Amino acid sequence: MTQIKTLNQAVYVAQDSIVSLSERDVNFLTSRVGQVDQKRVRLCVHQNIAEKLQEMLIALEKGSYIRPAKHIHKEESMHVIQGVADLVFLDKKGCVRDIVFLGTLASGRQFFCRIPKGACHTLLIRSKIFVFHEVAEGPFRRSNTVFPPWAPEDQNSTQTRKLMRRIETEVKNFKRKCS
């Protein structure tokens, strides 16, 4: 079993040079996701933010606000471990331009997605908990993540609820157009 260090309530870091994870580690994350205000926790399997390869196991609870953002100098990929979510791509004005319906291999949804540089995106969690493996280019630099001006920071604000209601409506309409 991999040794885990706690950085804070939402971030854990694997301490071993060889990291192997099991269902027990997924359960560890999912048991903690409800205890954090942002309803998300992560287990970093890279040792520090300077590494060229950044890998994380991330658990999100339904209703968590994933602020729409784009990454200027890095690509990332997601591999679903548990649950279902909609990966929503947005244009410069915040309108839905594409959706990848994510789920486990057994769900019949897409279980993997590679997100290109500069693609603005967010997640809508559809199951009680959604767990995925994220891989991104490093090193991590907060300045490489750009938040559009129409995407509020505060997850509990009136503006956030209004934005997410609009995106939800657009996703429903998008599904109808594509079915």
N, C-alpha and C positions, 0 to 999 in steps of 0.2 A: 504494500500500500504506500502510495506517495505521501510524503510529509507535507503539510500545508501550513503556511504562515498567514496570520490575519493582519491585513493592513488597516482595515476598518470594517464596519458592519457590511459593507457592500463589495469589498475587494479582498480576495484571497490570492496567495501566490504559492505555486508548487515549489518545493525546496530541493527536490532531487534532480540530478543531472539527467537521469532517465525517468521520464514521467509516463506512467501508465495509469489510466483511469478506469473506473468500473461503475456499475449501477449505484454502488454505495456513495461515490463522489457526486453523482447526479442527485441522489437523494439528499445529500448534505446541502447542496445549493438550493434545491427546491424547498427544503425545510426552513431556509433562512430568508427566502425572497419576500415573504409576507411580513417580516420584521423590519423592513427597510422602507422609509417613506417613498422612495422613488420606485418601489416594487421591482427592483432588479438587482441581481448580484452576479459577480463574475469570479472565475478562478483562472488566473493567468498562469499559463504553463511556460511562458518565457521568463527569464530571470530578472530582466530589467527593461526599462523603456527605451534604452539605447540599442537593443538588439534589432537586427535587420528583419527578423521574422517574429511577428507578434501573434500569438495564439491564445485564445481564451475559450472557456466554456462559459456561456452566459445563460442565466435563467431569468425570465421575465414573467410577471404575473399579468393576467388579463386586466386591462384598464391602465397599464403603465403607459406613460407618455414618452414616446421616443421622438425627441425634437427633430424635425426634418433638418437634414444636413447633407453636405457633400464634402468629399475629401479631395483636395486639389492635387496632391502629389502621390496618392496611393490608391491601389485597388484593394478590394477585400473580397472574401468569399464566405459563404455561410453554408453549413452542413447541418441539417436538422437532426436532433437526437430524440426529442419528445415534443408532442403537441402540434398545433397548427397556427399559422399566422399568414397575413397578407403583407408581402413586401411591396410597398407602393412607391413608384417613381413619380416625381413631380417636376413640372416645368418651372421656368423662372418666376411665374406668377403664383405658383402653388397649386396649379390644377393637375389632376391625375393624368399622366401620359402613358403609364403602363403599370401592370400589376403582375407579380409572380406569386402564385398561390402555393405557399410552402407547407410541408408536412413531412412526416416520416415516410420512409420508403413504402411501408404498408398502407399509408393513407390514400395513395393514388394521386397525391399532389406532387409537386416538384420537391425533391429532398435536398437540392443543392442549387446555389446561385452564385455566380461571380458578378460583382458589382464594379463597373468601370470607374476610372477616375472622373471626377466632376459630375457624377450622377446624383442628383438630389433625391433622397429617399427617407422613408420612415417605415415603421412596422405597426400593424394593427394585430394585436394578439387575439386569436379566436378561441383558443382553449384556455382552461383554467391557468395552466402554466406552459410556457414555451421555452425549450432549452435547445441551444444550438452551439456548434463549434464555429468560431470566427477566426479567420486567418487574414492578416493584413500586413502590408509592407511596413517595416520600421525604418528608422526609429520613430517612436511616438512623439509627435509635436502637436500640442493643442492648437497652434496657429494654422495647421494644415486642415483643420475641420472648419468649414464655413457654414454659418447658420444664416439662412435668408432673413431679410428684415420682417417678413410676414409670419415668421415662426417664433411665437413667444417662448421665452425661457422658462417661466414659471409653470409647472405642471398643474397647478391648482387654480389658475387664473380664468377669468371669464373669456379672455381672448383665446386661450388654449382650448377650452371646451367648444367655443364657436368654430375654430379651425378644424378640430377633429370631427365635429358634426358634419361640416361641409365635406371633408375628405371622405367620411363614411358614406354620405349621399352620393358622391361622385363614384366611389367604388361600387355601390349597388347599381348605379346606372351603367357603369362600365361593364359589369358582369352581364347585364341584360343585353347590351350591344354585342357582346362577344358570344352569347349562347345561341 
